[in-house]
Amino acid sequence: MAGFVEAVARCPGSCGELVEGSRGGHSFLITCPVNIYSYVKVTLDRNIRGITGPHDRVKTVAAVEKTLEYMGVKGVGGWISVDSQIPVGAGMASSTADITAACMAASAALGKELSMDEIADIALSIEPSDGVMYKGIVAFDFIKGSIREFLGMPPPIDILIADMGGRVETLDFYKRDNLGELNKKREPEVLKAADLVTRGIKLADPDLIGRGATISALANQDLLLKPQLPNIIDIAKELGALGVNTAHSGTVIGIMFSAGSIVLDDVERIIKLKVEGIKRFFKAKITGEGPQVIRKG
């Protein structure tokens, strides 16, 4: 490697998850990737020691360090920059998107490529992670990676994302002493939700996806209460929504509609009139495109 090399990659965030809980004692989620992205540029230089980056992106720096170590690259330093549209701490996979894009950019800068399973392993070595590094919709064990199941590509779905405000730290959330007990208690509802969503993906039936997501969102109330959720579900039904999903360890609620069936600006106005305490909104589409290298060299 002569001089310095660089690459830019992007990864979608998520609107929480379509389903999250446990299955046979294994933690898992079903992804809900959306077209809101983190862009990471990685510059590598043999004349520099160590990887540096923004002070609030230590996990992203760690991802590049681990990528270089995994690929057997020594004596190379550099720096990263992050341009992310994804809010931090809201349950929208901001860290996983950063980490994934960083791994892809670092390997691309070296003219190499990592598989999504390899990127998932790196991400999980840093923290519990979403499955947004995979294309399509997947069932994914976000703690140990023991479940990695491609379910299919999503049908066209628009989603209005309402952020209730506050911040949930992923590492702290999954260290709770009673997490296993709560997951076991709600497992029947979670499995019912997962079955509906899985069938909805395979049949390209957005109604089944919405029904399953709503069941999972309600089952999660004992784990992380969202006081506004019942009201939002009622409003969503009145507006003909497919259903509602949440960030099971975050602060956002997603209201899903068949693509083009309603103007999301109109939905936002109605929600603002009827629900208090919402910090901000995002308008998005569920996407199956996965992460991408945007530029090399």
C-alpha positions as CSV (number, residue, x, y, z in Angstrom):
1,M,0.0,0.0,0.0
2,A,1.7,3.2,-1.2
3,G,0.8,6.5,0.4
4,F,-2.8,6.6,1.7
5,V,-5.9,4.9,0.5
6,E,-9.5,5.6,1.3
7,A,-13.1,4.5,0.7
8,V,-16.6,5.5,1.7
9,A,-19.4,3.1,2.5
10,R,-23.0,3.5,3.7
11,C,-25.3,1.4,5.8
12,P,-29.1,1.8,6.4
13,G,-30.4,2.3,9.9
14,S,-33.6,0.8,11.1
15,C,-36.9,1.7,12.6
16,G,-36.4,-0.5,15.6
17,E,-37.3,-4.1,14.8
18,L,-40.4,-5.8,13.3
19,V,-40.0,-8.4,16.1
20,E,-37.7,-8.9,19.1
21,G,-37.5,-11.4,21.9
22,S,-36.3,-14.9,22.4
23,R,-36.8,-18.2,20.6
24,G,-35.7,-21.4,22.3
25,G,-33.6,-19.4,24.7
26,H,-31.8,-17.5,22.0
27,S,-32.3,-13.8,21.7
28,F,-33.3,-12.7,18.2
29,L,-34.9,-9.9,16.2
30,I,-36.4,-9.5,12.8
31,T,-34.9,-6.4,11.1
32,C,-36.7,-3.3,9.9
33,P,-34.1,-1.5,7.8
34,V,-35.0,1.9,6.5
35,N,-33.6,4.3,3.9
36,I,-31.9,6.5,6.5
37,Y,-28.1,6.1,6.3
38,S,-24.8,6.3,8.0
39,Y,-21.9,7.2,5.7
40,V,-18.4,6.4,6.9
41,K,-15.1,7.4,5.2
42,V,-12.0,5.5,6.2
43,T,-8.5,6.8,5.2
44,L,-5.6,4.5,5.8
45,D,-1.9,5.5,5.8
46,R,1.3,3.6,6.5
47,N,2.9,6.8,7.8
48,I,0.4,7.1,10.7
49,R,0.1,5.0,13.8
50,G,-3.3,4.3,15.3
51,I,-6.8,4.9,14.0
52,T,-8.5,8.2,15.1
53,G,-12.0,9.5,14.7
54,P,-14.7,11.6,16.2
55,H,-14.7,11.5,20.0
56,D,-18.2,10.2,20.1
57,R,-17.6,7.3,17.7
58,V,-15.3,5.0,19.7
59,K,-17.2,1.9,18.5
60,T,-16.7,3.0,14.9
61,V,-12.9,3.4,15.5
62,A,-12.9,0.0,17.1
63,A,-14.6,-1.5,14.1
64,V,-11.8,-0.3,11.8
65,E,-9.2,-1.5,14.2
66,K,-10.8,-5.0,14.4
67,T,-11.2,-5.1,10.6
68,L,-7.5,-4.5,10.1
69,E,-6.6,-7.0,12.8
70,Y,-9.0,-9.6,11.2
71,M,-7.4,-9.1,7.8
72,G,-3.9,-9.4,9.1
73,V,-3.0,-5.8,8.2
74,K,-0.2,-4.3,10.5
75,G,1.6,-1.1,10.6
76,V,-1.3,0.9,9.1
77,G,-3.0,3.9,10.8
78,G,-5.5,6.4,9.6
79,W,-8.7,8.2,10.5
80,I,-12.4,8.0,10.0
81,S,-15.2,10.5,9.4
82,V,-18.8,9.8,9.9
83,D,-21.8,11.5,8.3
84,S,-24.9,9.9,9.8
85,Q,-28.6,10.7,9.3
86,I,-29.4,8.3,12.1
87,P,-30.1,9.6,15.6
88,V,-28.1,8.1,18.4
89,G,-29.7,6.1,21.3
90,A,-33.2,6.0,19.7
91,G,-33.1,2.3,18.7
92,M,-32.4,3.0,15.0
93,A,-29.2,0.9,14.7
94,S,-27.0,4.0,14.6
95,S,-24.0,2.1,16.1
96,T,-24.5,-1.0,13.9
97,A,-24.8,1.1,10.8
98,D,-21.6,3.0,11.7
99,I,-19.7,-0.2,12.4
100,T,-20.9,-1.9,9.3
101,A,-20.1,1.0,7.0
102,A,-16.7,1.3,8.7
103,C,-15.8,-2.3,8.2
104,M,-16.9,-2.1,4.5
105,A,-14.9,1.1,3.9
106,A,-11.8,-0.2,5.6
107,S,-11.7,-3.4,3.6
108,A,-12.6,-1.6,0.4
109,A,-9.8,0.8,0.9
110,L,-7.4,-2.2,1.0
111,G,-9.0,-3.6,-2.2
112,K,-10.6,-6.4,-0.3
113,E,-14.1,-7.5,0.7
114,L,-15.6,-8.9,3.9
115,S,-18.7,-11.1,3.9
116,M,-21.7,-9.9,5.8
117,D,-21.2,-12.7,8.3
118,E,-17.7,-11.5,8.9
119,I,-18.9,-8.0,9.5
120,A,-21.6,-9.3,11.8
121,D,-19.0,-11.1,13.8
122,I,-16.9,-7.9,14.2
123,A,-20.0,-5.9,15.2
124,L,-21.1,-8.5,17.8
125,S,-17.6,-8.4,19.3
126,I,-18.2,-4.8,20.0
127,E,-21.8,-4.7,21.3
128,P,-25.2,-6.3,20.8
129,S,-26.0,-5.5,17.2
130,D,-28.9,-5.2,14.7
131,G,-28.8,-7.2,11.5
132,V,-28.7,-4.2,9.1
133,M,-25.5,-5.5,7.5
134,Y,-27.5,-8.1,5.7
135,K,-29.6,-7.5,2.5
136,G,-33.3,-8.0,2.8
137,I,-35.1,-8.8,6.0
138,V,-33.4,-11.2,8.4
139,A,-33.9,-13.0,11.7
140,F,-30.8,-12.3,13.7
141,D,-29.4,-13.2,17.1
142,F,-28.3,-9.8,18.2
143,I,-26.3,-11.1,21.2
144,K,-24.3,-14.1,19.9
145,G,-25.1,-14.3,16.2
146,S,-26.4,-17.9,16.5
147,I,-29.4,-17.1,14.3
148,R,-28.8,-15.6,10.9
149,E,-31.8,-16.4,8.7
150,F,-32.6,-14.6,5.4
151,L,-36.4,-14.2,5.3
152,G,-36.7,-12.3,2.0
153,M,-37.1,-8.9,0.5
154,P,-39.7,-6.5,2.0
155,P,-42.8,-5.5,0.0
156,P,-43.1,-1.7,-0.6
157,I,-43.9,-0.2,2.8
158,D,-43.8,3.5,3.8
159,I,-43.1,4.2,7.5
160,L,-43.6,7.3,9.7
161,I,-41.1,7.1,12.5
162,A,-42.0,9.0,15.7
163,D,-39.2,9.5,18.2
164,M,-40.6,9.7,21.8
165,G,-37.4,11.3,23.0
166,G,-34.8,10.2,25.5
167,R,-32.0,7.8,25.0
168,V,-31.4,4.1,25.6
169,E,-27.8,2.8,25.8
170,T,-27.7,-0.6,24.2
171,L,-25.1,-2.2,26.4
172,D,-26.8,-1.1,29.6
173,F,-30.2,-2.3,28.4
174,Y,-29.1,-5.8,27.7
175,K,-27.3,-6.2,31.0
176,R,-30.6,-6.1,33.0
177,D,-30.8,-8.9,35.6
178,N,-34.5,-9.8,34.8
179,L,-34.1,-9.7,31.0
180,G,-34.1,-13.5,30.6
181,E,-37.2,-13.9,32.8
182,L,-39.1,-11.2,30.9
183,N,-38.2,-12.7,27.5
184,K,-39.4,-16.1,28.6
185,K,-42.7,-14.7,29.8
186,R,-43.5,-13.0,26.5
187,E,-42.0,-15.7,24.2
188,P,-45.4,-17.1,23.1
189,E,-46.5,-13.7,21.8
190,V,-43.1,-13.0,20.2
191,L,-43.2,-16.3,18.4
192,K,-46.7,-15.6,17.1
193,A,-45.5,-12.2,15.9
194,A,-42.5,-13.8,14.2
195,D,-44.6,-16.3,12.4
196,L,-46.9,-13.6,11.0
197,V,-44.0,-11.4,9.9
198,T,-42.1,-14.3,8.4
199,R,-45.1,-15.4,6.4
200,G,-45.7,-11.8,5.4
201,I,-42.2,-11.5,4.0
202,K,-42.4,-14.8,2.1
203,L,-45.8,-14.0,0.7
204,A,-45.1,-10.3,0.1
205,D,-48.2,-9.6,2.3
206,P,-47.7,-6.3,4.1
207,D,-50.8,-6.8,6.2
208,L,-49.3,-9.9,7.9
209,I,-46.1,-8.0,8.6
210,G,-48.1,-5.1,10.2
211,R,-50.1,-7.5,12.4
212,G,-47.0,-9.3,13.6
213,A,-45.1,-6.1,14.3
214,T,-48.0,-4.7,16.3
215,I,-48.1,-7.9,18.5
216,S,-44.4,-7.7,19.2
217,A,-44.6,-4.0,20.0
218,L,-47.3,-4.6,22.6
219,A,-45.5,-7.6,24.1
220,N,-42.5,-5.4,24.7
221,Q,-44.4,-3.0,26.9
222,D,-43.4,-5.0,30.0
223,L,-39.8,-4.6,29.1
224,L,-39.7,-1.0,27.9
225,L,-42.9,1.0,28.4
226,K,-43.9,3.5,25.7
227,P,-47.0,5.2,27.2
228,Q,-48.1,6.7,23.9
229,L,-48.1,3.3,22.1
230,P,-51.8,2.3,22.6
231,N,-53.0,5.7,21.5
232,I,-50.8,5.6,18.4
233,I,-52.0,2.1,17.6
234,D,-55.6,3.3,17.7
235,I,-54.9,6.2,15.5
236,A,-53.0,4.0,13.1
237,K,-56.0,1.7,12.8
238,E,-58.3,4.7,12.0
239,L,-55.9,5.8,9.2
240,G,-55.7,2.3,7.7
241,A,-52.2,1.6,8.7
242,L,-50.7,-1.9,8.3
243,G,-49.6,-1.8,11.9
244,V,-47.1,-0.4,14.3
245,N,-43.6,-1.5,15.3
246,T,-41.2,-0.2,17.8
247,A,-37.5,0.0,18.8
248,H,-37.7,-2.7,21.5
249,S,-34.6,-1.3,23.2
250,G,-35.1,2.3,22.0
251,T,-37.4,5.3,21.8
252,V,-39.0,5.2,18.3
253,I,-42.4,4.0,17.1
254,G,-43.0,3.3,13.4
255,I,-46.4,3.5,11.7
256,M,-46.5,1.4,8.6
257,F,-48.5,1.9,5.4
258,S,-48.6,0.2,2.0
259,A,-46.4,2.3,-0.2
260,G,-48.2,5.3,-1.7
261,S,-51.5,4.6,0.2
262,I,-51.3,7.8,2.2
263,V,-49.3,11.0,2.5
264,L,-47.0,10.7,5.5
265,D,-47.1,14.4,6.0
266,D,-50.8,14.1,6.7
267,V,-50.3,11.3,9.2
268,E,-47.6,13.4,11.0
269,R,-50.1,16.3,11.4
270,I,-52.7,14.0,12.8
271,I,-50.3,12.3,15.2
272,K,-49.0,15.7,16.4
273,L,-52.6,16.8,17.2
274,K,-53.5,13.7,19.2
275,V,-50.3,12.5,20.8
276,E,-48.1,14.5,23.2
277,G,-44.4,14.2,23.9
278,I,-43.1,13.3,20.5
279,K,-39.6,14.8,19.9
280,R,-39.4,14.5,16.1
281,F,-40.5,12.5,13.1
282,F,-38.8,10.8,10.2
283,K,-40.4,9.7,7.0
284,A,-38.8,6.6,5.4
285,K,-39.3,3.4,3.5
286,I,-38.4,-0.1,4.5
287,T,-35.5,-1.2,2.4
288,G,-33.8,-4.4,1.6
289,E,-30.8,-3.0,-0.3
290,G,-28.3,-3.5,2.5
291,P,-25.0,-1.7,2.9
292,Q,-22.9,-0.5,0.0
293,V,-19.4,0.8,-0.9
294,I,-20.0,4.3,-2.4
295,R,-16.5,5.2,-3.4
296,K,-13.0,3.8,-3.5
297,G,-9.7,5.7,-3.9
